[in-house]
């Protein structure tokens, strides 16, 4: 599983929006890898931000 899919899985499993730091902690990935994956997911519109710096999977 690549970093992008790991990040998306962690975000989907969470009951509330997560920050990039929380995603990195929960997934065990490096923060830079998480930032890169989240940017890609955001560009693909697979995650959305309900409040600044927090992300959730698009419904």
N, CA, C and O of each residue as an XYZ file, in Angstrom:
236
protein
N       0.854     -1.181      0.000
C       0.000      0.000      0.000
C       0.898      1.242      0.000
O       1.818      1.341      0.812
N       0.635      2.179     -0.901
C       1.456      3.381     -0.947
C       1.008      4.395      0.106
O      -0.041      4.233      0.728
N       1.803      5.425      0.294
C       1.548      6.412      1.347
C       0.190      7.082      1.178
O      -0.512      7.326      2.159
N      -0.180      7.378     -0.062
C      -1.453      8.057     -0.322
C      -2.630      7.219      0.157
O      -3.558      7.740      0.775
N      -2.592      5.931     -0.125
C      -3.678      5.045      0.304
C      -3.684      4.864      1.822
O      -4.751      4.761      2.427
N      -2.497      4.825      2.442
C      -2.417      4.715      3.903
C      -3.025      5.949      4.559
O      -3.781      5.838      5.524
N      -2.694      7.114      4.034
C      -3.228      8.358      4.578
C      -4.750      8.389      4.437
O      -5.453      8.738      5.385
N      -5.251      8.034      3.283
C      -6.692      8.038      3.060
C      -7.397      7.050      3.997
O      -8.474      7.348      4.514
N      -6.800      5.893      4.213
C      -7.377      4.887      5.112
C      -7.459      5.413      6.544
O      -8.479      5.235      7.210
N      -6.399      6.056      7.019
C      -6.392      6.625      8.374
C      -7.470      7.694      8.504
O      -8.186      7.737      9.504
N      -7.588      8.555      7.499
C      -8.595      9.617      7.539
C      -9.999      9.032      7.517
O     -10.880      9.514      8.229
N     -10.217      8.008      6.717
C     -11.552      7.375      6.645
C     -11.949      6.721      7.963
O     -13.117      6.769      8.349
N     -10.997      6.113      8.655
C     -11.290      5.399      9.903
C     -11.574      6.330     11.074
O     -12.180      5.917     12.062
N     -11.141      7.577     10.970
C     -11.312      8.525     12.065
C     -12.745      9.034     12.128
O     -13.383      9.274     11.103
N     -13.236      9.193     13.350
C     -14.587      9.703     13.548
C     -14.646     11.220     13.404
O     -15.723     11.788     13.225
N     -13.487     11.877     13.481
C     -13.453     13.334     13.373
C     -12.310     13.763     12.457
O     -11.396     12.979     12.203
N     -12.351     14.995     11.962
C     -11.274     15.482     11.085
C      -9.914     15.438     11.781
O      -9.824     15.646     12.991
N      -8.860     15.167     11.014
C      -7.512     15.054     11.549
C      -6.572     16.073     10.926
O      -6.747     16.481      9.777
N      -5.571     16.477     11.702
C      -4.510     17.331     11.157
C      -3.456     16.432     10.525
O      -3.460     15.219     10.738
N      -2.567     17.015      9.759
C      -1.496     16.241      9.119
C      -0.607     15.567     10.163
O      -0.157     14.440      9.960
N      -0.355     16.243     11.266
C       0.455     15.665     12.335
C      -0.201     14.442     12.947
O       0.471     13.451     13.233
N      -1.504     14.503     13.149
C      -2.237     13.360     13.689
C      -2.218     12.198     12.716
O      -2.072     11.047     13.128
N      -2.362     12.481     11.430
C      -2.322     11.432     10.405
C      -0.950     10.765     10.405
O      -0.852      9.540     10.325
N       0.108     11.567     10.494
C       1.468     11.019     10.524
C       1.661     10.114     11.742
O       2.248      9.037     11.637
N       1.166     10.557     12.887
C       1.295      9.770     14.117
C       0.528      8.455     14.028
O       1.051      7.409     14.412
N      -0.698      8.497     13.530
C      -1.536      7.303     13.452
C      -1.069      6.314     12.389
O      -1.205      5.102     12.556
N      -0.518      6.837     11.296
C      -0.110      5.966     10.196
C       1.318      5.454     10.345
O       1.683      4.441      9.749
N       2.126      6.154     11.140
C       3.521      5.762     11.292
C       4.399      6.239     10.143
O       5.563      5.851     10.047
N       3.846      7.076      9.275
C       4.593      7.607      8.130
C       5.322      8.887      8.520
O       4.964      9.544      9.497
N       6.342      9.233      7.750
C       7.066     10.476      7.913
C       6.143     11.651      7.581
O       5.310     11.544      6.681
N       6.281     12.750      8.284
C       5.408     13.913      8.085
C       5.482     14.443      6.655
O       4.465     14.856      6.097
N       6.676     14.437      6.056
C       6.805     14.928      4.677
C       6.046     14.035      3.707
O       5.443     14.527      2.752
N       6.068     12.730      3.943
C       5.333     11.800      3.086
C       3.824     12.033      3.231
O       3.078     11.964      2.254
N       3.392     12.307      4.458
C       1.975     12.582      4.711
C       1.563     13.867      4.004
O       0.513     13.910      3.363
N       2.377     14.917      4.114
C       2.057     16.189      3.458
C       1.936     16.017      1.948
O       1.020     16.557      1.327
N       2.855     15.270      1.364
C       2.838     15.038     -0.084
C       1.585     14.246     -0.491
O       0.930     14.574     -1.480
N       1.263     13.205      0.279
C       0.088     12.387     -0.015
C      -1.194     13.197      0.139
O      -2.111     13.076     -0.673
N      -1.258     14.027      1.187
C      -2.460     14.826      1.412
C      -2.634     15.879      0.317
O      -3.763     16.165     -0.083
N      -1.547     16.455     -0.170
C      -1.649     17.411     -1.273
C      -2.219     16.732     -2.509
O      -3.073     17.293     -3.196
N      -1.748     15.533     -2.785
C      -2.240     14.785     -3.936
C      -3.721     14.431     -3.765
O      -4.502     14.564     -4.707
N      -4.104     13.984     -2.576
C      -5.505     13.641     -2.303
C      -6.397     14.877     -2.396
O      -7.527     14.798     -2.877
N      -5.890     16.007     -1.938
C      -6.654     17.253     -2.028
C      -6.864     17.651     -3.483
O      -7.963     18.051     -3.869
N      -5.807     17.540     -4.296
C      -5.908     17.873     -5.717
C      -6.894     16.957     -6.442
O      -7.558     17.383     -7.387
N      -6.988     15.703     -6.004
C      -7.928     14.739     -6.590
C      -9.326     14.871     -5.991
O     -10.247     14.160     -6.391
N      -9.481     15.792     -5.024
C     -10.749     16.033     -4.328
C     -11.260     14.799     -3.590
O     -12.466     14.559     -3.539
N     -10.343     14.015     -3.018
C     -10.731     12.840     -2.239
C     -10.799     13.148     -0.752
O     -11.379     12.381      0.017
N     -10.197     14.289     -0.336
C     -10.318     14.765      1.036
C     -10.729     16.228      1.002
O     -10.417     16.949      0.055
N     -11.433     16.661      2.049
C     -11.882     18.046      2.163
C     -11.558     18.558      3.561
O     -11.355     17.776      4.491
N     -11.514     19.867      3.695
C     -11.192     20.497      4.972
C     -12.419     21.187      5.544
O     -12.822     22.239      5.048
N     -13.027     20.605      6.593
C     -14.192     21.238      7.207
C     -13.809     22.450      8.057
O     -14.620     23.351      8.271
N     -12.556     22.462      8.539
C     -12.022     23.622      9.241
C     -10.527     23.687      8.968
O      -9.915     22.677      8.622
N      -9.957     24.825      9.114
C      -8.569     25.054      8.725
C      -7.615     24.037      9.340
O      -7.632     23.794     10.547
N      -6.787     23.451      8.489
C      -5.720     22.504      8.870
C      -6.226     21.143      9.355
O      -5.440     20.355      9.881
N      -7.491     20.856      9.193
C      -8.033     19.547      9.541
C      -8.720     18.969      8.311
O      -9.339     19.694      7.532
N      -8.603     17.653      8.147
C      -9.068     17.012      6.913
C      -9.941     15.803      7.209
O      -9.767     15.125      8.221
N     -10.878     15.546      6.311
C     -11.722     14.353      6.373
C     -11.952     13.863      4.952
O     -11.800     14.617      3.991
N     -12.320     12.587      4.827
C     -12.585     12.010      3.515
C     -13.847     12.631      2.942
O     -14.810     12.898      3.660
N     -13.823     12.852      1.651
C     -14.993     13.413      0.976
C     -16.105     12.378      0.976
O     -15.863     11.198      0.720
N     -17.296     12.809      1.256
C     -18.428     11.895      1.348
C     -19.044     11.635      0.000
O     -20.013     10.882     -0.101
